[in-house]
């Protein structure tokens, strides 16, 4: 299991470093996580950012290429956020997981829960194809 390095006081929710950008055509946005490790409080803050942006965008790719570690609390926050997004009819695929994050998702069998793609572009193409199929 991967562990994140410590930062902040217990219970503090440091806002993770992220950037948002348009994915081109349509309303999809890409949220790129720039933190190497994400702990429970940071995961909660990330989930809150996603919940703030996703209802307007309806489609968001979460780029995890720079993330090397997630603790169990942050992983749980991502699971809950993904479940909420799916239930609300939003698309929230994950893209570019680093090797340690991909191994974590595989060992916890979460690759069967999340939509995980090798690249942001692959995730965007898949969302567009799904939109065409359901139109």
BAMARVEX-874221 format. One record per residue: residue number from 1; x, y, z of N, C-alpha, C, O, CB in turn. Coordinates in Angstrom, 1 decimal, decimal comma, m for minus. Glycine has a CB too. Example, Ala and Ser with C-alpha at 12.3 -4.5 7.8 and 13.67 -1.06 7.14 Angstrom:
# BAMARVEX-874221
- 1 13,2 m5,7 7,8 12,3 m4,5 7,8 13,2 m3,3 7,8 14,2 m3,3 8,5 11,3 m4,5 9,0 .
- 2 12,8 m2,2 7,1 13,7 m1,1 7,1 12,9 0,0 7,9 13,4 1,1 8,0 14,1 m0,6 5,7 .
# end
This chain:
# BAMARVEX-874221
- 1 0,8 m1,2 0,0 0,0 0,0 0,0 0,9 1,2 0,0 1,9 1,3 0,7 m1,0 0,0 1,2 .
- 2 0,5 2,2 m0,7 1,3 3,5 m0,8 0,9 4,4 0,3 m0,3 4,5 0,7 1,1 4,1 m2,1 .
- 3 1,9 5,1 0,9 1,6 6,1 1,9 2,1 7,4 1,5 3,1 7,6 0,8 2,2 5,7 3,2 .
- 4 1,3 8,5 1,8 1,7 9,8 1,4 2,6 10,4 2,5 2,5 10,0 3,7 0,4 10,7 1,2 .
- 5 3,4 11,3 2,1 4,3 12,0 3,1 3,4 13,0 3,9 2,4 13,5 3,4 5,5 12,7 2,5 .
- 6 3,8 13,3 5,1 3,0 14,1 6,0 3,1 15,6 5,7 4,1 16,1 5,2 3,4 13,9 7,4 .
- 7 2,0 16,3 5,9 2,0 17,7 5,8 0,7 18,2 6,5 m0,3 17,7 6,4 2,0 18,2 4,3 .
- 8 0,9 19,3 7,3 m0,2 19,9 7,9 m0,6 19,2 9,2 m0,1 18,1 9,5 m1,4 19,9 7,0 .
- 9 m1,4 19,9 10,0 m1,9 19,3 11,3 m3,0 18,3 11,1 m3,6 18,3 10,0 m2,4 20,5 12,2 .
- 10 m3,1 17,4 12,0 m4,2 16,4 11,9 m5,5 17,1 11,7 m5,8 18,1 12,4 m4,3 15,4 13,1 .
- 11 m6,3 16,6 10,7 m7,6 17,2 10,5 m7,6 18,4 9,5 m8,7 18,9 9,1 m8,3 17,6 11,8 .
- 12 m6,4 18,9 9,2 m6,3 20,0 8,3 m6,6 19,5 6,9 m6,2 18,4 6,5 m5,0 20,8 8,4 .
- 13 m7,2 20,4 6,1 m7,5 20,0 4,7 m6,7 20,9 3,8 m7,3 21,9 3,3 m9,0 20,0 4,4 .
- 14 m5,5 20,6 3,5 m4,6 21,4 2,6 m5,2 21,2 1,2 m5,5 20,1 0,8 m3,1 21,0 2,7 .
- 15 m5,4 22,3 0,5 m6,0 22,2 m0,8 m4,8 21,7 m1,7 m3,8 22,3 m1,8 m6,5 23,6 m1,3 .
- 16 m5,1 20,6 m2,5 m4,1 20,1 m3,4 m3,8 21,1 m4,5 m4,7 21,9 m4,9 m4,5 18,8 m3,9 .
- 17 m2,6 21,0 m5,1 m2,3 21,8 m6,2 m2,9 21,2 m7,5 m2,6 20,1 m7,8 m0,7 21,9 m6,4 .
- 18 m3,8 21,9 m8,1 m4,5 21,4 m9,3 m4,5 22,6 m10,3 m4,4 23,7 m10,0 m5,9 20,9 m9,0 .
- 19 m4,7 22,2 m11,6 m5,0 23,2 m12,6 m6,2 22,7 m13,4 m6,4 21,5 m13,6 m3,8 23,4 m13,5 .
- 20 m7,0 23,6 m13,9 m8,1 23,2 m14,8 m7,9 23,8 m16,1 m7,4 24,9 m16,3 m9,5 23,8 m14,1 .
- 21 m8,3 23,0 m17,1 m8,2 23,5 m18,5 m9,3 22,9 m19,3 m9,8 21,9 m19,0 m6,8 23,2 m19,1 .
- 22 m9,6 23,6 m20,4 m10,7 23,1 m21,3 m10,1 22,0 m22,1 m8,9 22,0 m22,5 m11,2 24,3 m22,2 .
- 23 m10,9 21,0 m22,4 m10,5 19,9 m23,2 m10,8 20,1 m24,7 m10,7 19,1 m25,5 m11,1 18,6 m22,7 .
- 24 m11,1 21,3 m25,1 m11,4 21,5 m26,5 m12,9 21,6 m26,7 m13,6 22,2 m26,0 m10,8 20,5 m27,4 .
- 25 m13,4 20,8 m27,7 m14,8 20,9 m28,0 m15,6 20,3 m26,9 m15,2 19,4 m26,1 m15,1 20,0 m29,3 .
- 26 m16,8 20,9 m26,7 m17,7 20,4 m25,7 m17,4 21,1 m24,3 m16,6 22,0 m24,3 m17,6 18,9 m25,5 .
- 27 m18,0 20,5 m23,3 m17,9 21,2 m22,0 m16,9 20,4 m21,1 m16,8 20,8 m19,9 m19,2 21,2 m21,3 .
- 28 m16,1 19,5 m21,6 m15,2 18,7 m20,7 m14,1 19,6 m20,2 m13,6 20,4 m21,0 m14,7 17,5 m21,5 .
- 29 m13,7 19,4 m19,0 m12,5 20,0 m18,5 m11,5 19,0 m18,0 m11,9 17,8 m17,7 m12,9 21,0 m17,3 .
- 30 m10,3 19,3 m17,9 m9,2 18,5 m17,4 m8,8 19,1 m16,1 m8,3 20,2 m16,0 m8,1 18,3 m18,4 .
- 31 m8,8 18,3 m15,0 m8,2 18,7 m13,7 m6,9 17,9 m13,5 m6,9 16,7 m13,4 m9,2 18,4 m12,5 .
- 32 m5,8 18,6 m13,5 m4,5 18,0 m13,4 m4,1 18,2 m11,9 m4,0 19,3 m11,4 m3,5 18,7 m14,4 .
- 33 m3,7 17,1 m11,3 m3,2 17,1 m9,9 m1,7 17,3 m10,0 m1,0 16,5 m10,6 m3,7 15,8 m9,1 .
- 34 m1,2 18,3 m9,3 0,2 18,5 m9,3 0,9 18,1 m8,0 2,1 18,4 m7,8 0,5 20,0 m9,6 .
- 35 0,2 17,5 m7,1 0,9 17,0 m5,8 1,4 15,6 m6,0 0,8 14,8 m6,7 m0,2 17,0 m4,7 .
- 36 2,5 15,3 m5,5 3,1 14,0 m5,6 2,4 13,0 m4,7 2,3 11,8 m5,0 4,6 14,0 m5,2 .
- 37 1,9 13,4 m3,5 1,1 12,5 m2,7 m0,1 13,3 m2,2 m0,1 14,5 m1,9 2,0 12,1 m1,5 .
- 38 m1,2 12,5 m2,0 m2,4 13,0 m1,5 m2,9 12,2 m0,3 m3,1 11,0 m0,4 m3,5 13,0 m2,7 .
- 39 m3,2 12,9 0,8 m3,7 12,3 2,0 m5,1 12,5 2,1 m5,7 13,2 1,3 m2,9 12,8 3,2 .
- 40 m5,7 12,0 3,2 m7,2 12,1 3,4 m7,7 13,5 3,3 m8,6 13,7 2,5 m7,5 11,5 4,8 .
- 41 m7,2 14,4 4,1 m7,6 15,8 4,0 m7,5 16,5 2,7 m8,4 17,2 2,2 m6,9 16,6 5,0 .
- 42 m6,4 16,2 2,0 m6,2 16,7 0,6 m7,2 16,0 m0,3 m7,7 16,7 m1,3 m4,7 16,5 0,2 .
- 43 m7,4 14,7 m0,1 m8,4 14,0 m0,9 m9,8 14,6 m0,8 m10,6 14,7 m1,7 m8,4 12,5 m0,6 .
- 44 m10,1 15,0 0,5 m11,4 15,6 0,8 m11,5 16,9 0,1 m12,6 17,3 m0,5 m11,6 15,8 2,3 .
- 45 m10,4 17,7 0,1 m10,4 19,0 m0,6 m10,5 18,8 m2,1 m11,2 19,6 m2,8 m9,2 19,8 m0,2 .
- 46 m9,8 17,8 m2,6 m9,9 17,5 m4,1 m11,3 17,1 m4,4 m11,8 17,6 m5,5 m8,9 16,4 m4,4 .
- 47 m12,0 16,3 m3,6 m13,3 15,9 m3,9 m14,3 17,1 m3,9 m15,2 17,2 m4,7 m13,8 14,9 m2,8 .
- 48 m14,0 18,0 m3,0 m14,8 19,2 m2,9 m14,6 20,1 m4,2 m15,6 20,7 m4,7 m14,4 20,0 m1,7 .
- 49 m13,4 20,2 m4,7 m13,1 21,0 m5,9 m13,9 20,3 m7,1 m14,5 21,0 m7,9 m11,6 21,0 m6,2 .
- 50 m13,8 19,0 m7,1 m14,5 18,3 m8,2 m16,0 18,5 m8,1 m16,6 18,8 m9,1 m14,2 16,8 m8,1 .
- 51 m16,5 18,5 m6,9 m18,0 18,7 m6,7 m18,4 20,1 m7,1 m19,5 20,3 m7,5 m18,4 18,4 m5,3 .
- 52 m17,5 21,0 m6,9 m17,8 22,4 m7,3 m17,8 22,6 m8,8 m18,6 23,4 m9,3 m16,8 23,4 m6,6 .
- 53 m16,9 22,0 m9,5 m16,8 22,2 m11,0 m17,6 21,3 m11,8 m18,1 21,7 m12,8 m15,3 22,0 m11,3 .
- 54 m17,7 20,0 m11,4 m18,3 19,0 m12,3 m19,8 19,3 m12,6 m20,2 19,0 m13,8 m18,2 17,7 m11,6 .
- 55 m20,6 19,8 m11,8 m22,0 20,0 m12,2 m22,1 21,0 m13,4 m23,0 20,8 m14,2 m22,8 20,6 m11,0 .
- 56 m21,3 22,0 m13,5 m21,3 22,9 m14,6 m20,7 22,3 m15,8 m21,2 22,4 m16,9 m20,6 24,2 m14,2 .
- 57 m19,6 21,5 m15,6 m18,9 20,9 m16,8 m19,5 19,6 m17,3 m19,5 19,4 m18,5 m17,4 20,7 m16,4 .
- 58 m20,1 18,9 m16,4 m20,7 17,6 m16,6 m19,7 16,5 m17,0 m20,0 15,3 m16,9 m21,8 17,7 m17,7 .
- 59 m18,6 16,9 m17,6 m17,5 15,9 m18,0 m16,2 16,4 m17,5 m15,8 17,6 m17,9 m17,6 15,6 m19,5 .
- 60 m15,4 15,6 m16,8 m14,1 16,1 m16,3 m13,2 14,9 m16,3 m13,6 13,8 m15,9 m14,3 16,7 m14,8 .
- 61 m12,0 15,1 m16,8 m10,9 14,1 m16,7 m10,0 14,5 m15,5 m9,6 15,6 m15,4 m10,1 14,0 m18,1 .
- 62 m9,8 13,5 m14,7 m8,8 13,7 m13,5 m7,5 13,1 m13,9 m7,3 11,9 m14,0 m9,4 13,1 m12,2 .
- 63 m6,5 14,0 m14,2 m5,2 13,6 m14,6 m4,3 13,3 m13,4 m4,0 14,2 m12,6 m4,5 14,7 m15,5 .
- 64 m3,9 12,1 m13,2 m3,2 11,7 m12,0 m1,7 11,4 m12,3 m1,0 10,7 m11,6 m3,8 10,4 m11,4 .
- 65 m1,2 11,9 m13,4 0,2 11,6 m13,9 1,3 12,0 m12,9 2,3 11,3 m12,8 0,4 12,2 m15,2 .
- 66 1,1 13,1 m12,1 2,1 13,5 m11,2 1,9 12,9 m9,8 2,8 13,1 m9,0 2,1 15,0 m11,1 .
- 67 0,8 12,3 m9,6 0,6 11,7 m8,2 1,3 10,4 m8,1 1,1 9,5 m8,9 m1,0 11,5 m8,0 .
- 68 2,1 10,3 m7,1 2,9 9,0 m6,8 2,3 8,2 m5,7 2,6 7,0 m5,5 4,3 9,4 m6,6 .
- 69 1,5 8,8 m4,8 1,0 8,1 m3,6 m0,4 8,7 m3,2 m0,6 9,9 m3,2 2,0 8,3 m2,5 .
- 70 m1,3 7,8 m2,8 m2,6 8,1 m2,3 m2,7 7,3 m1,0 m2,4 6,1 m1,0 m3,8 7,8 m3,3 .
- 71 m3,1 7,9 0,1 m3,3 7,1 1,3 m4,8 6,5 1,2 m5,5 6,9 0,3 m3,1 7,9 2,6 .
- 72 m5,1 5,7 2,1 m6,4 5,0 2,1 m7,6 6,0 2,2 m8,6 5,8 1,6 m6,6 4,0 3,2 .
- 73 m7,4 7,1 3,0 m8,4 8,1 3,1 m8,7 8,8 1,8 m9,8 9,1 1,4 m8,0 9,1 4,2 .
- 74 m7,6 9,2 1,1 m7,7 9,9 m0,2 m8,3 9,0 m1,2 m9,2 9,4 m2,0 m6,3 10,4 m0,7 .
- 75 m7,9 7,7 m1,2 m8,5 6,8 m2,1 m10,0 6,6 m1,9 m10,8 6,5 m2,8 m7,8 5,4 m2,0 .
- 76 m10,4 6,6 m0,6 m11,8 6,5 m0,3 m12,6 7,7 m0,7 m13,7 7,6 m1,2 m12,0 6,3 1,2 .
- 77 m12,0 8,9 m0,6 m12,6 10,1 m1,1 m12,8 10,0 m2,6 m13,9 10,5 m3,1 m11,8 11,4 m0,8 .
- 78 m11,8 9,5 m3,4 m12,0 9,4 m4,8 m13,1 8,4 m5,2 m13,8 8,6 m6,1 m10,7 9,0 m5,4 .
- 79 m13,2 7,3 m4,4 m14,3 6,3 m4,6 m15,6 7,0 m4,4 m16,5 6,9 m5,3 m14,1 5,1 m3,7 .
- 80 m15,8 7,7 m3,3 m17,1 8,3 m3,0 m17,4 9,4 m4,1 m18,6 9,5 m4,5 m17,1 8,9 m1,6 .
- 81 m16,4 10,2 m4,5 m16,6 11,2 m5,5 m17,0 10,6 m6,8 m17,9 11,1 m7,5 m15,4 12,1 m5,7 .
- 82 m16,4 9,5 m7,2 m16,7 8,8 m8,5 m18,1 8,3 m8,4 m18,9 8,4 m9,4 m15,7 7,7 m8,7 .
- 83 m18,5 7,7 m7,3 m19,9 7,1 m7,1 m20,9 8,3 m7,2 m21,9 8,1 m7,9 m20,0 6,4 m5,8 .
- 84 m20,6 9,4 m6,6 m21,5 10,5 m6,6 m21,7 11,0 m8,1 m22,8 11,3 m8,6 m21,0 11,7 m5,7 .
- 85 m20,5 11,2 m8,8 m20,6 11,6 m10,2 m21,4 10,7 m11,1 m22,2 11,1 m11,9 m19,1 11,8 m10,7 .
- 86 m21,1 9,4 m10,9 m21,8 8,4 m11,7 m23,3 8,5 m11,5 m24,1 8,4 m12,4 m21,3 7,0 m11,4 .
- 87 m23,7 8,6 m10,2 m25,1 8,6 m9,8 m25,8 9,9 m10,4 m27,0 9,8 m10,7 m25,3 8,5 m8,3 .
- 88 m25,1 11,0 m10,5 m25,6 12,2 m11,0 m25,6 12,3 m12,5 m26,1 13,3 m13,1 m24,8 13,4 m10,4 .
- 89 m25,0 11,3 m13,1 m24,9 11,3 m14,6 m23,8 12,1 m15,2 m23,8 12,5 m16,3 m26,2 11,9 m15,1 .
- 90 m22,8 12,3 m14,3 m21,6 13,0 m14,8 m20,5 12,0 m15,2 m20,5 10,9 m14,7 m21,0 14,0 m13,7 .
- 91 m19,6 12,4 m16,1 m18,4 11,6 m16,4 m17,2 12,1 m15,7 m16,9 13,3 m15,7 m18,2 11,6 m18,0 .
- 92 m16,5 11,1 m15,0 m15,3 11,5 m14,3 m14,3 10,4 m14,5 m13,9 9,6 m13,5 m15,6 11,6 m12,8 .
- 93 m13,7 10,3 m15,7 m12,7 9,3 m15,9 m11,3 9,8 m15,3 m11,1 11,0 m15,2 m12,5 9,0 m17,4 .
- 94 m10,5 8,8 m15,0 m9,1 9,1 m14,5 m8,2 8,8 m15,6 m8,4 7,9 m16,4 m8,8 8,2 m13,2 .
- 95 m7,1 9,6 m15,7 m6,2 9,5 m16,8 m4,7 9,5 m16,3 m4,4 10,1 m15,3 m6,4 10,5 m17,9 .
- 96 m3,9 8,8 m17,0 m2,4 8,9 m16,8 m2,0 8,5 m15,4 m1,1 9,1 m14,9 m1,9 10,2 m17,1 .
- 97 m2,6 7,5 m14,8 m2,1 7,2 m13,5 m0,6 6,7 m13,5 m0,2 6,0 m14,4 m2,9 6,0 m12,8 .
- 98 0,2 7,3 m12,6 1,6 6,9 m12,5 1,7 5,4 m12,2 0,6 4,8 m11,8 2,4 7,7 m11,4 .
- 99 2,8 4,8 m12,4 2,9 3,3 m12,1 2,5 3,0 m10,7 1,8 2,0 m10,5 4,4 2,9 m12,3 .
- 100 2,9 3,7 m9,6 2,5 3,3 m8,3 1,0 3,5 m8,1 0,3 2,7 m7,4 3,2 4,2 m7,3 .
- 101 0,3 4,5 m8,7 m1,1 4,6 m8,6 m1,8 3,6 m9,4 m2,8 3,0 m8,9 m1,5 6,0 m9,1 .
- 102 m1,3 3,2 m10,6 m2,0 2,1 m11,3 m1,9 0,8 m10,5 m2,8 0,1 m10,5 m1,3 2,0 m12,7 .
- 103 m0,7 0,6 m9,9 m0,6 m0,6 m9,1 m1,5 m0,6 m7,9 m2,1 m1,7 m7,6 0,9 m0,8 m8,6 .
- 104 m1,7 0,5 m7,3 m2,7 0,6 m6,2 m4,1 0,4 m6,7 m4,8 m0,4 m6,0 m2,6 2,0 m5,6 .
- 105 m4,5 0,9 m7,8 m5,8 0,7 m8,3 m6,0 m0,7 m8,7 m7,1 m1,3 m8,5 m6,1 1,6 m9,5 .
- 106 m5,0 m1,4 m9,3 m5,1 m2,8 m9,6 m5,2 m3,7 m8,4 m6,0 m4,6 m8,4 m3,9 m3,2 m10,5 .
- 107 m4,3 m3,4 m7,4 m4,3 m4,3 m6,2 m5,6 m4,2 m5,4 m5,9 m5,1 m4,7 m3,1 m3,9 m5,3 .
- 108 m6,3 m3,0 m5,5 m7,5 m2,8 m4,7 m8,7 m3,1 m5,6 m9,9 m3,0 m5,2 m7,6 m1,4 m4,2 .
- 109 m8,5 m3,6 m6,8 m9,5 m3,9 m7,8 m10,4 m2,6 m8,2 m11,5 m2,8 m8,7 m10,4 m5,0 m7,3 .
- 110 m9,8 m1,5 m8,0 m10,6 m0,2 m8,3 m10,5 0,1 m9,8 m11,3 1,0 m10,3 m10,1 0,9 m7,5 .
- 111 m9,7 m0,6 m10,6 m9,7 m0,4 m12,0 m11,0 m0,9 m12,6 m11,4 m0,5 m13,7 m8,5 m1,1 m12,7 .
- 112 m11,7 m1,7 m11,9 m13,0 m2,2 m12,3 m14,2 m1,2 m11,9 m15,3 m1,3 m12,4 m13,4 m3,6 m11,8 .
- 113 m13,8 m0,3 m11,0 m14,8 0,7 m10,6 m14,6 2,0 m11,3 m15,6 2,6 m11,9 m14,7 1,0 m9,0 .
- 114 m13,4 2,5 m11,4 m13,1 3,7 m12,1 m12,9 3,5 m13,6 m12,6 2,4 m14,0 m11,8 4,4 m11,5 .
- 115 m13,2 4,5 m14,4 m12,8 4,5 m15,8 m11,4 5,1 m15,9 m11,2 6,3 m15,7 m13,9 5,3 m16,7 .
- 116 m10,4 4,2 m16,1 m9,0 4,6 m16,1 m8,5 4,5 m17,5 m8,6 3,5 m18,2 m8,2 3,7 m15,1 .
- 117 m7,8 5,6 m18,0 m7,3 5,6 m19,3 m5,8 6,0 m19,3 m5,3 6,6 m18,4 m8,0 6,7 m20,2 .
- 118 m5,1 5,5 m20,3 m3,6 5,7 m20,4 m3,3 7,2 m20,6 m2,2 7,7 m20,2 m3,0 4,9 m21,5 .
- 119 m4,2 8,0 m21,2 m3,9 9,4 m21,5 m5,2 10,2 m21,4 m6,3 9,7 m21,4 m3,3 9,5 m22,9 .
- 120 m5,0 11,5 m21,2 m6,1 12,4 m21,2 m6,9 12,3 m22,5 m8,1 12,3 m22,5 m5,6 13,9 m20,9 .
- 121 m6,1 12,3 m23,6 m6,8 12,2 m24,9 m7,7 10,9 m25,0 m8,8 11,0 m25,6 m5,7 12,2 m26,0 .
- 122 m7,2 9,8 m24,6 m8,0 8,6 m24,6 m9,3 8,7 m23,8 m10,3 8,2 m24,2 m7,2 7,4 m24,1 .
- 123 m9,2 9,4 m22,6 m10,4 9,6 m21,8 m11,4 10,5 m22,5 m12,6 10,2 m22,5 m9,9 10,2 m20,5 .
- 124 m10,9 11,5 m23,2 m11,8 12,5 m23,9 m12,5 11,8 m25,0 m13,7 11,9 m25,3 m11,0 13,7 m24,4 .
- 125 m11,7 11,0 m25,8 m12,3 10,2 m26,9 m13,4 9,3 m26,4 m14,4 9,2 m27,0 m11,2 9,4 m27,7 .
- 126 m13,1 8,6 m25,3 m14,1 7,6 m24,7 m15,3 8,4 m24,3 m16,4 7,9 m24,5 m13,5 6,9 m23,6 .
- 127 m15,2 9,6 m23,7 m16,4 10,3 m23,3 m17,2 10,8 m24,5 m18,4 10,7 m24,4 m15,9 11,5 m22,4 .
- 128 m16,5 11,2 m25,5 m17,2 11,6 m26,7 m17,9 10,5 m27,4 m19,1 10,6 m27,8 m16,2 12,2 m27,7 .
- 129 m17,3 9,3 m27,4 m18,0 8,1 m28,0 m19,2 7,7 m27,2 m20,2 7,3 m27,7 m17,0 6,9 m28,1 .
- 130 m19,1 7,8 m25,9 m20,2 7,5 m25,0 m21,3 8,5 m25,2 m22,5 8,1 m25,2 m19,8 7,4 m23,5 .
- 131 m21,0 9,7 m25,4 m22,0 10,8 m25,6 m22,7 10,5 m26,9 m23,9 10,7 m27,0 m21,3 12,2 m25,6 .
- 132 m22,0 10,1 m27,9 m22,6 9,8 m29,2 m23,5 8,6 m29,1 m24,6 8,6 m29,6 m21,5 9,5 m30,3 .
- 133 m23,1 7,5 m28,4 m23,9 6,3 m28,2 m25,2 6,6 m27,5 m26,2 6,0 m27,8 m23,1 5,3 m27,4 .
- 134 m25,2 7,5 m26,5 m26,4 7,8 m25,7 m27,2 8,9 m26,3 m28,3 9,1 m25,7 m25,9 8,1 m24,3 .
- 135 m26,8 9,5 m27,3 m27,6 10,6 m27,9 m28,7 10,1 m28,7 m29,5 10,9 m29,3 m26,7 11,5 m28,8 .
# end
